Amino acid sequence: LFVSVGPKILRAIRDRSGAGIFLDLKFHDIPATVKNAFTATSTYGITFTTVHCDEGKGLLRSVVENNPSGTKILAVTVLTSLLCHSGLKHNQFCEIVNVP
């Protein structure tokens, strides 16, 4: 949806409702590419967005340091949908990270 009409929908939500926007694109690439993608979306009035953090501090730093809009950045550490591929069940993963 975002690729086909995303910016138009985001503007409509912002202009008509004033609601905060959580853009869950899970940016994931080399730091320069993620920074450029994040910067391009920062003009849409986004409240929250997601970035994969498995690329390390460099990727997260490149986004945080280039955030003129003040968008809150949520770091994605693992996709629960991939747990079955690793052989873990959701409840086993929660035990590993000590989540109630």
N, CA, C and O atoms as a MOPAC input file, in Angstrom:
PM7 MOZYME 1SCF
protein

 N      0.82600 1    -1.18900 1     0.00000 1
 C      0.00000 1     0.00000 1     0.00000 1
 C      0.87200 1     1.25500 1     0.00000 1
 O      0.60500 1     2.20400 1    -0.73700 1
 N      1.92400 1     1.25300 1     0.83900 1
 C      2.75400 1     2.45400 1     0.90600 1
 C      3.42800 1     2.73100 1    -0.43200 1
 O      3.51600 1     3.88400 1    -0.85400 1
 N      3.90100 1     1.69400 1    -1.09800 1
 C      4.60400 1     1.89100 1    -2.36500 1
 C      3.67200 1     2.48000 1    -3.42000 1
 O      4.08800 1     3.33100 1    -4.20500 1
 N      2.42100 1     2.03700 1    -3.44500 1
 C      1.52300 1     2.52200 1    -4.49200 1
 C      0.92100 1     3.89600 1    -4.19700 1
 O      0.86700 1     4.74200 1    -5.09000 1
 N      0.46900 1     4.13400 1    -2.97300 1
 C     -0.18800 1     5.41100 1    -2.67400 1
 C      0.17900 1     5.96100 1    -1.30200 1
 O     -0.53500 1     6.81100 1    -0.76900 1
 N      1.25700 1     5.49900 1    -0.73400 1
 C      1.62300 1     5.85400 1     0.63100 1
 C      1.65900 1     7.32700 1     0.96300 1
 O      0.95500 1     7.75500 1     1.87700 1
 N      2.44800 1     8.12200 1     0.26300 1
 C      2.52200 1     9.54100 1     0.61000 1
 C      1.16200 1    10.23300 1     0.57000 1
 O      0.86900 1    11.07500 1     1.41800 1
 N      0.33800 1     9.88500 1    -0.40200 1
 C     -0.99200 1    10.49300 1    -0.51900 1
 C     -1.86300 1    10.12700 1     0.68600 1
 O     -2.55700 1    10.98300 1     1.23400 1
 N     -1.82700 1     8.86800 1     1.09400 1
 C     -2.61900 1     8.43000 1     2.25000 1
 C     -2.10700 1     9.08000 1     3.53000 1
 O     -2.89900 1     9.52300 1     4.36100 1
 N     -0.79300 1     9.13900 1     3.69200 1
 C     -0.23000 1     9.74600 1     4.89900 1
 C     -0.63300 1    11.21200 1     5.01600 1
 O     -0.99000 1    11.67700 1     6.09800 1
 N     -0.57400 1    11.93200 1     3.90900 1
 C     -0.99100 1    13.34000 1     3.92800 1
 C     -2.47600 1    13.46500 1     4.28000 1
 O     -2.86600 1    14.35000 1     5.04300 1
 N     -3.30000 1    12.57500 1     3.71900 1
 C     -4.74100 1    12.62100 1     3.99500 1
 C     -5.02100 1    12.35900 1     5.47100 1
 O     -5.84100 1    13.04700 1     6.08000 1
 N     -4.34900 1    11.37400 1     6.04400 1
 C     -4.53500 1    11.07700 1     7.47000 1
 C     -4.13100 1    12.28000 1     8.30600 1
 O     -4.86300 1    12.70400 1     9.20000 1
 N     -2.96900 1    12.82200 1     8.00700 1
 C     -2.46600 1    13.96300 1     8.77100 1
 C     -3.38100 1    15.17500 1     8.63800 1
 O     -3.71100 1    15.81900 1     9.63400 1
 N     -3.79200 1    15.48600 1     7.40800 1
 C     -4.58200 1    16.68800 1     7.15900 1
 C     -6.02200 1    16.57900 1     7.66000 1
 O     -6.59100 1    17.56100 1     8.13500 1
 N     -6.60100 1    15.40400 1     7.55600 1
 C     -8.02500 1    15.25100 1     7.91200 1
 C     -8.26400 1    14.89500 1     9.36700 1
 O     -9.28500 1    15.27500 1     9.94100 1
 N     -7.33300 1    14.17000 1     9.96900 1
 C     -7.61500 1    13.69900 1    11.32800 1
 C     -6.66800 1    14.26300 1    12.37500 1
 O     -7.01400 1    14.36200 1    13.55200 1
 N     -5.48700 1    14.62700 1    11.94300 1
 C     -4.49000 1    15.07200 1    12.90700 1
 C     -3.93500 1    13.93700 1    13.74800 1
 O     -3.17600 1    14.17000 1    14.68800 1
 N     -4.31000 1    12.71100 1    13.41500 1
 C     -3.84100 1    11.54700 1    14.17200 1
 C     -2.35600 1    11.31300 1    13.92600 1
 O     -1.83200 1    11.63300 1    12.85900 1
 N     -1.68900 1    10.75200 1    14.92400 1
 C     -0.30300 1    10.36600 1    14.74700 1
 C     -0.20500 1     9.20200 1    13.77600 1
 O     -1.13700 1     8.40700 1    13.65300 1
 N      0.90800 1     9.10300 1    13.09600 1
 C      1.09600 1     8.06000 1    12.09100 1
 C      2.25200 1     7.15900 1    12.50700 1
 O      3.34200 1     7.63400 1    12.82700 1
 N      2.00100 1     5.85900 1    12.49800 1
 C      3.02900 1     4.85500 1    12.76400 1
 C      3.33300 1     4.19300 1    11.42600 1
 O      2.56400 1     3.35600 1    10.95300 1
 N      4.45100 1     4.56800 1    10.81900 1
 C      4.85300 1     4.04100 1     9.51700 1
 C      5.77200 1     2.84700 1     9.75400 1
 O      6.96600 1     3.00900 1    10.00400 1
 N      5.20700 1     1.66000 1     9.67300 1
 C      5.92500 1     0.43200 1    10.01700 1
 C      6.54200 1    -0.19800 1     8.77300 1
 O      6.08800 1    -1.24500 1     8.31000 1
 N      7.57700 1     0.44400 1     8.23300 1
 C      8.23800 1    -0.06800 1     7.03100 1
 C      9.44000 1    -0.95600 1     7.34500 1
 O      9.96400 1    -1.62400 1     6.45300 1
 N      9.87400 1    -0.96900 1     8.58500 1
 C     11.02000 1    -1.79600 1     9.00300 1
 C     12.22000 1    -1.58500 1     8.06200 1
 O     12.69800 1    -2.52000 1     7.41900 1
 N     12.68400 1    -0.34300 1     8.00300 1
 C     13.82300 1    -0.02400 1     7.14000 1
 C     14.98600 1    -0.96700 1     7.42700 1
 O     15.33800 1    -1.19800 1     8.58400 1
 N     15.58100 1    -1.51000 1     6.36500 1
 C     16.65400 1    -2.48500 1     6.54700 1
 C     17.53200 1    -2.50800 1     5.30500 1
 O     17.11200 1    -3.01300 1     4.26400 1
 N     18.72400 1    -1.97700 1     5.39600 1
 C     19.67000 1    -1.94600 1     4.28800 1
 C     20.98000 1    -1.41800 1     4.85400 1
 O     21.16000 1    -1.39400 1     6.07200 1
 N     21.88700 1    -0.99900 1     3.99800 1
 C     23.11400 1    -0.38500 1     4.49300 1
 C     22.76100 1     0.98500 1     5.08100 1
 O     21.75500 1     1.57800 1     4.69300 1
 N     23.57700 1     1.49600 1     6.01200 1
 C     23.23400 1     2.75000 1     6.69700 1
 C     22.87800 1     3.91200 1     5.77300 1
 O     21.90500 1     4.61800 1     6.03500 1
 N     23.62900 1     4.12700 1     4.71100 1
 C     23.35400 1     5.26700 1     3.82800 1
 C     21.98700 1     5.14400 1     3.15700 1
 O     21.27500 1     6.13800 1     3.01700 1
 N     21.62100 1     3.95000 1     2.74900 1
 C     20.33000 1     3.73300 1     2.09300 1
 C     19.18100 1     3.91800 1     3.07100 1
 O     18.17300 1     4.53800 1     2.73300 1
 N     19.32400 1     3.38600 1     4.28000 1
 C     18.28200 1     3.54900 1     5.29700 1
 C     18.13600 1     5.02300 1     5.65800 1
 O     17.02100 1     5.52600 1     5.79400 1
 N     19.26400 1     5.71200 1     5.81200 1
 C     19.21500 1     7.14200 1     6.13000 1
 C     18.45800 1     7.90500 1     5.04800 1
 O     17.61900 1     8.74900 1     5.36200 1
 N     18.74200 1     7.62300 1     3.78800 1
 C     18.06900 1     8.31800 1     2.69000 1
 C     16.57200 1     8.00600 1     2.65100 1
 O     15.75700 1     8.90000 1     2.42800 1
 N     16.21300 1     6.75000 1     2.86700 1
 C     14.79300 1     6.36900 1     2.87500 1
 C     14.07600 1     7.03500 1     4.04100 1
 O     12.97100 1     7.55500 1     3.88600 1
 N     14.70900 1     7.01500 1     5.20000 1
 C     14.11500 1     7.63500 1     6.37900 1
 C     13.95100 1     9.13800 1     6.16600 1
 O     12.90200 1     9.69700 1     6.48600 1
 N     14.96500 1     9.78600 1     5.63500 1
 C     14.90400 1    11.22500 1     5.37700 1
 C     13.77500 1    11.54800 1     4.39900 1
 O     13.07000 1    12.54300 1     4.56700 1
 N     13.60500 1    10.70800 1     3.38100 1
 C     12.54100 1    10.93200 1     2.39700 1
 C     11.16100 1    10.84800 1     3.03900 1
 O     10.25300 1    11.57500 1     2.63700 1
 N     10.98900 1     9.97600 1     4.02700 1
 C      9.67600 1     9.83700 1     4.66800 1
 C      9.46400 1    10.85200 1     5.78700 1
 O      8.34100 1    11.00500 1     6.26900 1
 N     10.50400 1    11.53900 1     6.20300 1
 C     10.37800 1    12.45100 1     7.34400 1
 C      9.50100 1    13.66600 1     7.05000 1
 O      9.09000 1    14.36600 1     7.97500 1
 N      9.21500 1    13.91900 1     5.79700 1
 C      8.36600 1    15.05800 1     5.43900 1
 C      6.87600 1    14.75000 1     5.55200 1
 O      6.04800 1    15.63200 1     5.32600 1
 N      6.52200 1    13.50900 1     5.90000 1
 C      5.11600 1    13.09800 1     5.93000 1
 C      4.44600 1    13.28900 1     7.28600 1
 O      3.28700 1    12.90900 1     7.44600 1
 N      5.12600 1    13.85500 1     8.24700 1
 C      4.52000 1    14.06300 1     9.55400 1
 C      4.33900 1    12.78700 1    10.34800 1
 O      3.34200 1    12.62400 1    11.05100 1
 N      5.28000 1    11.89600 1    10.24200 1
 C      5.20600 1    10.59300 1    10.90400 1
 C      5.55500 1    10.74000 1    12.38500 1
 O      6.46800 1    11.48100 1    12.74700 1
 N      4.81800 1    10.02900 1    13.22900 1
 C      5.09700 1    10.03800 1    14.66100 1
 C      6.10800 1     8.95900 1    15.02200 1
 O      7.05800 1     9.21200 1    15.76300 1
 N      5.90000 1     7.75200 1    14.49300 1
 C      6.78500 1     6.61000 1    14.75400 1
 C      7.14000 1     5.91900 1    13.45000 1
 O      6.34300 1     5.89900 1    12.51200 1
 N      8.33800 1     5.35200 1    13.39100 1
 C      8.71300 1     4.46300 1    12.29500 1
 C      9.63200 1     3.37900 1    12.84500 1
 O     10.16100 1     3.49800 1    13.95000 1
 N      9.81200 1     2.33200 1    12.06600 1
 C     10.62000 1     1.19600 1    12.52000 1
 C     11.86200 1     1.01900 1    11.65900 1
 O     11.84700 1     1.25700 1    10.45100 1
 N     12.94000 1     0.59500 1    12.31800 1
 C     14.22100 1     0.34100 1    11.66700 1
 C     14.77000 1    -0.96500 1    12.22800 1
 O     14.77200 1    -1.16700 1    13.44200 1
 N     15.23300 1    -1.85100 1    11.35400 1
 C     15.89700 1    -3.06200 1    11.84100 1
 C     17.21900 1    -2.65700 1    12.47500 1
 O     17.92500 1    -1.79800 1    11.94700 1
 N     17.55300 1    -3.26200 1    13.58700 1
 C     18.78900 1    -2.86200 1    14.26800 1
 C     19.89400 1    -3.90800 1    14.15300 1
 O     20.91800 1    -3.78900 1    14.82500 1
 N     19.71000 1    -4.92400 1    13.32000 1
 C     20.74500 1    -5.94800 1    13.22600 1
 C     21.96700 1    -5.50700 1    12.43000 1
 O     22.95100 1    -6.24400 1    12.35700 1
 N     21.92200 1    -4.33200 1    11.83800 1
 C     23.09500 1    -3.79000 1    11.14700 1
 C     24.02700 1    -3.05300 1    12.10800 1
 O     25.11100 1    -2.61900 1    11.71800 1
 N     23.60500 1    -2.91500 1    13.34700 1
 C     24.46500 1    -2.32500 1    14.36100 1
 C     24.27600 1    -0.83900 1    14.57000 1
 O     23.35500 1    -0.21700 1    14.04100 1
 N     25.19200 1    -0.28700 1    15.37000 1
 C     25.09200 1     1.11800 1    15.77500 1
 C     25.16900 1     2.08900 1    14.61200 1
 O     24.52900 1     3.14100 1    14.63800 1
 N     25.94300 1     1.75000 1    13.59400 1
 C     26.11500 1     2.65900 1    12.46300 1
 C     24.80800 1     2.99100 1    11.77600 1
 O     24.55800 1     4.14400 1    11.42500 1
 N     23.98000 1     1.98700 1    11.58600 1
 C     22.69100 1     2.21100 1    10.93800 1
 C     21.79200 1     3.05300 1    11.82200 1
 O     21.20800 1     4.03400 1    11.36000 1
 N     21.67600 1     2.68400 1    13.07800 1
 C     20.82000 1     3.44400 1    13.99000 1
 C     21.31000 1     4.87200 1    14.15100 1
 O     20.51300 1     5.81000 1    14.17900 1
 N     22.61200 1     5.03600 1    14.25700 1
 C     23.17500 1     6.38000 1    14.40400 1
 C     22.87000 1     7.23400 1    13.17100 1
 O     22.53700 1     8.41200 1    13.30000 1
 N     22.98400 1     6.64200 1    11.97600 1
 C     22.73500 1     7.41500 1    10.75500 1
 C     21.29600 1     7.92100 1    10.69200 1
 O     21.03800 1     8.99500 1    10.14800 1
 N     20.36100 1     7.15200 1    11.24700 1
 C     18.96400 1     7.58500 1    11.25900 1
 C     18.73200 1     8.61900 1    12.35700 1
 O     18.12000 1     9.65900 1    12.11200 1
 N     19.21400 1     8.33900 1    13.55500 1
 C     18.99900 1     9.24200 1    14.69000 1
 C     19.61700 1    10.61200 1    14.42600 1
 O     19.01200 1    11.63500 1    14.74500 1
 N     20.79800 1    10.63800 1    13.85400 1
 C     21.48900 1    11.91000 1    13.61600 1
 C     20.90300 1    12.69200 1    12.44300 1
 O     21.21100 1    13.87200 1    12.27700 1
 N     20.06800 1    12.05900 1    11.63300 1
 C     19.44900 1    12.73000 1    10.48700 1
 C     17.93300 1    12.68800 1    10.63700 1
 O     17.22200 1    12.17800 1     9.77100 1
 N     17.45800 1    13.22600 1    11.74000 1
 C     16.04500 1    13.16500 1    12.08000 1
 C     15.51600 1    14.56200 1    12.41400 1
 O     15.15600 1    14.82900 1    13.56100 1
 N     15.46600 1    15.45500 1    11.41700 1
 C     15.02900 1    16.82100 1    11.69900 1
 C     13.56100 1    16.91700 1    12.11000 1
 O     13.16200 1    17.89300 1    12.74500 1
 N     12.76200 1    15.92500 1    11.75700 1
 C     11.32700 1    15.98500 1    12.05400 1
 C     10.99100 1    15.49900 1    13.46000 1
 O      9.86800 1    15.68900 1    13.92700 1
 N     11.95100 1    14.87600 1    14.13600 1
 C     11.69300 1    14.37700 1    15.48200 1
 C     10.88400 1    13.09300 1    15.52500 1
 O     10.31800 1    12.75000 1    16.56300 1
 N     10.82400 1    12.38200 1    14.41100 1
 C     10.12300 1    11.09700 1    14.37400 1
 C     10.73100 1    10.15900 1    15.40500 1
 O     11.95400 1    10.06500 1    15.51800 1
 N      9.88900 1     9.47100 1    16.15400 1
 C     10.37400 1     8.49700 1    17.13100 1
 C     10.72000 1     7.21200 1    16.38900 1
 O      9.92000 1     6.69600 1    15.60800 1
 N     11.91600 1     6.70600 1    16.64100 1
 C     12.43600 1     5.55200 1    15.91600 1
 C     12.37500 1     4.32300 1    16.81400 1
 O     12.93000 1     4.31300 1    17.91300 1
 N     11.69700 1     3.29400 1    16.33400 1
 C     11.59000 1     2.04200 1    17.06900 1
 C     12.50100 1     1.01700 1    16.40800 1
 O     12.40300 1     0.78100 1    15.20300 1
 N     13.38500 1     0.41000 1    17.18800 1
 C     14.32200 1    -0.57600 1    16.65500 1
 C     13.70100 1    -1.96400 1    16.69600 1
 O     13.24500 1    -2.41800 1    17.74600 1
 N     13.68500 1    -2.63200 1    15.55600 1
 C     13.17100 1    -3.99600 1    15.45300 1
 C     14.35700 1    -4.94000 1    15.62300 1
 O     15.32100 1    -4.89200 1    14.85800 1
 N     14.27200 1    -5.79600 1    16.63300 1
 C     15.38000 1    -6.71900 1    16.89600 1
 C     15.16700 1    -8.08700 1    16.28400 1
 O     16.12400 1    -8.73700 1    15.86300 1
 N     13.92000 1    -8.53100 1    16.23100 1
 C     13.60900 1    -9.83700 1    15.63700 1
 C     12.16100 1    -9.81300 1    15.16900 1
 O     11.29700 1    -9.22000 1    15.81600 1
 N     11.90900 1   -10.45600 1    14.05200 1
 C     10.54000 1   -10.58200 1    13.56600 1
 C      9.96800 1   -11.88500 1    14.10200 1
 O     10.51100 1   -12.95900 1    13.84200 1
 N      8.88600 1   -11.79600 1    14.84000 1
 C      8.31800 1   -13.00900 1    15.43200 1
 C      7.86800 1   -13.99600 1    14.36500 1
 O      7.80800 1   -15.19700 1    14.62600 1
 N      7.55400 1   -13.51600 1    13.17800 1
 C      7.14700 1   -14.42700 1    12.10600 1
 C      8.29600 1   -15.32000 1    11.65200 1
 O      8.06800 1   -16.35600 1    11.02800 1
 N      9.52500 1   -14.92600 1    11.96100 1
 C     10.67900 1   -15.73600 1    11.56900 1
 C     11.09200 1   -16.73500 1    12.63900 1
 O     11.99900 1   -17.53900 1    12.41900 1
 N     10.44100 1   -16.69500 1    13.78800 1
 C     10.81600 1   -17.60000 1    14.87200 1
 C     10.65500 1   -19.05600 1    14.47900 1
 O     11.48900 1   -19.88500 1    14.84300 1
 N      9.59700 1   -19.38700 1    13.74200 1
 C      9.38800 1   -20.78700 1    13.37400 1
 C     10.49900 1   -21.26800 1    12.45100 1
 O     10.82900 1   -22.45400 1    12.45600 1
 N     11.08300 1   -20.37400 1    11.65900 1
 C     12.19600 1   -20.75900 1    10.79200 1
 C     13.44700 1   -21.08500 1    11.59900 1
 O     14.29700 1   -21.85800 1    11.15900 1
 N     13.55000 1   -20.49100 1    12.77800 1
 C     14.71400 1   -20.74500 1    13.62500 1
 C     14.48900 1   -21.93400 1    14.54200 1
 O     15.39400 1   -22.33500 1    15.27500 1
 N     13.27900 1   -22.50500 1    14.50800 1
 C     12.98100 1   -23.65300 1    15.35000 1
 C     12.41800 1   -23.29300 1    16.70900 1
 O     12.12800 1   -24.18100 1    17.51000 1
 N     12.25800 1   -22.01500 1    16.98400 1
 C     11.70300 1   -21.57800 1    18.26800 1
 C     10.21400 1   -21.31100 1    18.13100 1
 O      9.75100 1   -20.81900 1    17.10200 1
 N      9.48300 1   -21.63300 1    19.16100 1
 C      8.07400 1   -21.25900 1    19.23100 1
 C      8.00500 1   -19.92400 1    19.95700 1
 O      8.91100 1   -19.57300 1    20.71200 1
 N      6.92700 1   -19.18300 1    19.72500 1
 C      6.81000 1   -17.84200 1    20.31100 1
 C      7.01100 1   -17.85400 1    21.81900 1
 O      7.72800 1   -17.00200 1    22.34600 1
 N      6.40000 1   -18.79400 1    22.52500 1
 C      6.54100 1   -18.79800 1    23.98100 1
 C      7.97100 1   -19.11000 1    24.41000 1
 O      8.41300 1   -18.63100 1    25.45500 1
 N      8.70700 1   -19.90600 1    23.62300 1
 C     10.10800 1   -20.17100 1    23.94800 1
 C     10.93100 1   -18.89500 1    23.79900 1
 O     11.80600 1   -18.62200 1    24.62000 1
 N     10.65600 1   -18.11600 1    22.76200 1
 C     11.37900 1   -16.87000 1    22.56100 1
 C     11.11900 1   -15.92100 1    23.71700 1
 O     12.04500 1   -15.27500 1    24.20700 1
 N      9.86900 1   -15.83000 1    24.16000 1
 C      9.53600 1   -14.95200 1    25.28000 1
 C     10.28100 1   -15.36900 1    26.53800 1
 O     10.68200 1   -14.51100 1    27.32500 1
 N     10.47300 1   -16.65500 1    26.74500 1
 C     11.23400 1   -17.12200 1    27.90200 1
 C     12.69800 1   -16.72300 1    27.78100 1
 O     13.32700 1   -16.35600 1    28.77400 1
 N     13.24000 1   -16.79300 1    26.57700 1
 C     14.64800 1   -16.44900 1    26.36800 1
 C     14.90300 1   -14.98700 1    26.71000 1
 O     15.89300 1   -14.66800 1    27.36700 1
 N     14.02200 1   -14.10300 1    26.27200 1
 C     14.21400 1   -12.67500 1    26.52500 1
 C     13.52000 1   -12.21300 1    27.79500 1
 O     13.52100 1   -11.02400 1    28.11500 1
 N     12.92100 1   -13.16500 1    28.52300 1
 C     12.30400 1   -12.90300 1    29.82300 1
 C     11.13400 1   -11.93400 1    29.72600 1
 O     10.99400 1   -11.02600 1    30.54500 1
 N     10.30400 1   -12.13600 1    28.72400 1
 C      9.10600 1   -11.31900 1    28.56200 1
 C      7.93900 1   -12.07000 1    29.17800 1
 O      7.72100 1   -13.23400 1    28.84400 1
 N      7.17500 1   -11.43400 1    30.07600 1
 C      6.03600 1   -12.14300 1    30.68900 1
 C      4.94200 1   -12.44500 1    29.68200 1
 O      3.92100 1   -13.03400 1    30.03800 1

